[in-house]
Amino acid sequence: MTYFVYLIGSYKLSKLITYVGYTNNLKKRLELHNNGKGAKFTRGKKWRILYSEKCGSKIIAMKREYVIKKDRKFRNYIKNKVYENINFTSI
């Protein structure tokens, strides 16, 4: 089964916040986050996928999620790309 590691972003008080997770159904998982049924941290905000990558198994996705969560340099790189390319004011 294919799994995805994803990085989602939302604005809170004009600051972009991010959340990292993994799933086997990216579209459904984003809907859950946006409907207040995802992780507690993500409730009450409108999220967009900023980055995702496909993994061959759940174990690989879990390991990759852990790496991305700890890698502030990578997350800041993605945030900077978002600031350059995406207008989040409509969220």
Secondary structure as UniProt FT lines:
FT   STRAND          3..12
FT   TURN            13..14
FT   STRAND          15..23
FT   HELIX           26..34
FT   TURN            35..36
FT   HELIX           40..42
FT   TURN            43..44
FT   STRAND          48..55
FT   HELIX           58..70
FT   HELIX           72..85
FT   HELIX           88..90
//
